Amino acid sequence: MSGCPCRLPESYRADNITFDSLEEIEINNFRGSREQENLVKFLLSRCNAETLKFLEIIMPYQFVSSKIKGVCEEIRSICHPNSNVKFNVMGDMGLEPFLF
């Protein structure tokens, strides 16, 4: 939310690492909720687009739907073209690419 303290510049650090120095982001158990979508967008808005090299989002098989496809497409559209963006599904056979 707009009044959240996490939006203050001094909150853009975790364990002495600033968000704009992140090279990789991995998000597990992504279910495509509005809150999760907003978190990913928030992280991407605070990262240096040219520094971020890799984004991987892993979702459980049972939550793959047409709705999550739209969320993934939107996330991909805001990523820098040079970033390696992967959406994977965790199923019975292990990790598989999410095809959309």
DRENSE-499680 format. One record per atom (N, C-alpha, C): residue in three letters; y, x, z. Coordinates in pm, whole numbers, plus 32768, in hexadecimal, padded with zeros to 4 digits. Each point is the difference from the previous one (the first is absolute). Example, Ala and Ser with C-alpha at 12.3 -4.5 7.8 and 13.67 -1.06 7.14 Angstrom:
ala7DC78527830Cala80777FA78000ala8078805A8000ser80697FDD7FB8ser807780528006ser806D7FB38049
// end
This chain:
met7F8A80538000met80767FAD8000met807D80588000ser806D7FCB7FD4ser807880507FEFser8033803A8084gly7FED7FBE8070gly803180328080gly7F9E805B8049cys7F8F801B7FC4cys7F9880518041cys802E80908012pro7FE8803C8077pro8027808C8016pro7FB880617FA3cys7F907FD97FC5cys7FB8805A7FA5cys8050801B7F81arg80667FB17FE8arg805580147F89arg806F80668019leu8012802C807Bleu80678063801Eleu7FD3808A7FCFpro805C80517FCBpro7FDB80847FCApro7FB480588062glu801E7FF88080glu7FB980548062glu7F6E7FD68011ser7FDB7F8C7FCCser7F767FD18008ser7FAD802A7F86tyr803B804A7FA6tyr7FB880297F87tyr7FAF807E8018arg7FE0801C807Darg7FB280768023arg7F877FD48052ala7F9380477FEBala7F877FE98050ala7FBD80878011asp7FE8802A807Basp7FC18080801Casp804780727FB7asn808480018005asn805480677FC2asn7FF280087F68ile7FD57F957FC2ile7FF77FF97F6Eile805D7F907FD4thr8058801E7FA2thr80577F977FCDthr7FBA7FBA7F8Cphe801B7F817FF0phe7FC17FB37F94phe801D803C7F78asp807980387FEFasp802280357F7Casp7FB780817FDCser7FB18035805Eser7FB180777FDFser7F6C7FDF7FE9leu7FDC7F7F8009leu7F757FD97FEAleu7FD680197F70glu7F8A803D7FF1glu7FC880177F7Cglu7F8E7F9F7FE2glu7FC07FCC8069glu7F907FA47FEFglu80097F8F8066ile7FDD7F897FD2ile7FF57F8C8059ile7F7B7FBD7FE1glu7FB37FE58069glu7F837FB57FF2glu80057F8C8061ile7FE97F897FCCile80017F888051ile7F767FBF7FF5asn7FBF7FEF8071asn7F7B7FC58004asn80067F708030asn7F9C7FB37FDAasn7FF17F76802Casn80767FA97FD5phe8034801B7F8Aphe80707FB47FC9phe7FCD7F777FD5arg80417F988030arg7FD57F777FE2arg80687FB37FB0gly807080417FE2gly80657FC27FACgly805B7F9E8046ser800580038085ser80597FA58048ser809180287FE5arg805A7FA48017arg808F801A7FECarg802C80768058glu7FCF8007807Cglu8025806C805Aglu7FD080877FCBgln7F8480057FCFgln7FCB807C7FC9gln804B80287F81glu801D7FA07FACglu804C801A7F86glu8089803A8025asn80437FC38062asn80838031802Basn7FF8808C803Cleu7F94801D8049leu7FEF80868038leu7FF680687F91val7FAF7FE57F9Bval7FF1805E7F91val808680137FB9lys80467F947FE6lys808280097FBElys8063804F8056phe7FFB7FE98083phe80588048805Bphe7FE380967FFAleu7F8080248009leu7FDA808E7FF8leu802E803E7F7Cleu7FE77FBA7F93leu802880347F7Eleu8097800D7FF3ser804A7FA88040ser809280077FF8ser803780758051arg7FB380318060arg802C806F8054arg7FCB80877FD1cys7FA17FFD7FA4cys7FC6807D7FCCcys805680357F8Easn7FF980827FEFasn803F803E7F8Basn7FA37FE77F8Bala802E7FB57F9Dala7FA97FD77F91ala7FC480777FB6glu8047806E7FF8glu7FCC80747FB8glu7FA280538057thr80087FF38083thr7FA88049805Cthr7F7A7FBA800Fleu80017F7A8003leu7F857FB38012leu7FA780117F85lys7F8F803E8013lys7FA5801C7F91lys7F8D7F9C7FF6phe7FD97FC58071phe7F877FB08003phe800E7F8B805Fleu7FDF7F8A7FD0leu7FF97F878052leu7F7A7FBF7FE7glu7FB47FEC806Bglu7F807FBB7FF3glu7FFE7F8B8060ile7FDD7F8B7FCBile7FF37F888051ile7F717FD07FF3ile7FBE7FF38073ile7F737FD88004ile7FF87F768041met7FBE7FA57FB8met7FF57F778033met7F6D7FD8800Dpro7FE17FAC8063pro7F777FCE800Epro7FDD7FA27F8Ctyr7F8580077FD4tyr7FD37FB07F8Etyr801C7F6B8011gln7FEB7FCB8077gln800F7F708015gln80917FD07FF5phe8062805B7FFAphe808C7FD67FF7phe803B80127F75val7FAF80267FA0val8031800F7F77val80127F767FC3ser80797FE47FD3ser80207F7D7FC7ser806B80127F95ser80217F947FBDser806B80067F9Dser8086801C8043lys80127FD3807Blys807C801A804Alys801180958018ile7F968042802Bile800A808F801Dile801880517F80lys7FD17FCC7F90lys801980417F80lys809780077FE7gly80477F928017gly80907FFE7FEFgly80488060805Eval7FD18006807Cval803A805C8063val7FEE80907FD1cys7F8780227FD0cys7FE580877FD0cys805580237F87glu80107FA37FA6glu805480177F8Aglu8090801A8028glu80307FB58061glu808A8014802Eglu801180888043ile7F9F80268053ile800780838042ile7FFE806F7F97arg7FA77FF57F9Farg7FF980667F97arg8085800B7FB5ser80417F8F7FEAser807C80007FB2ser807380488047ile7FFC800A8084ile806D80448047ile7FE28092801Ccys7F88802E7FDDcys7FDC808D8014cys803880557F8Ehis801C807B801Fhis803080607F9Chis7F9380157F98pro8023800B7F80pro7F9B80107F96pro7FA6807B8011asn803280678045asn7FAF80788014asn7FA17FF78077ser800A7F95804Dser7FA67FEF8073ser7F787FCD7FD1asn7F978035803Casn7F797FD17FE6asn7FE77F8B805Eval7FFA7F887FCAval7FF17F868051val7F757FC77FE6lys7FB37FF0806Dlys7F797FC97FF4lys7FF07F8A805Dphe7FBF7F997FCCphe7FDA7F8C8050phe7F687FFC7FFBasn7FC180088074asn7F6E80028007asn7FCD7F8F8058val7F857FD87FE3val7FBE7F96804Cval7F8A803E8049met7FF67FE28081met7F8E802E804Fmet7F977F927FFDgly7F93801B7FBAgly7F947F9E7FF5gly7F7F80398034asp7F937FBB7FE4asp7F7C802A802Dasp7FD680877FC6met8031801E7F8Amet7FDC807C7FBAmet80638070801Egly805C7FEB805Cgly80648065801Fgly80857FDE7FBFleu804D80677FE3leu80857FF07FC8leu7FFA7FF17F69glu803E7F977FCDglu80067FE87F70glu80907FE17FD7pro802980287F88pro80887FE17FD4pro80167F6A7FF4phe80777FD68024phe80287F747FF0phe80377FF37F74leu7FBF7FB37FADleu80287FEF7F75leu80527F807FF4phe8077800F7FC6phe80547F897FEAphe8049800B7F7D
// end
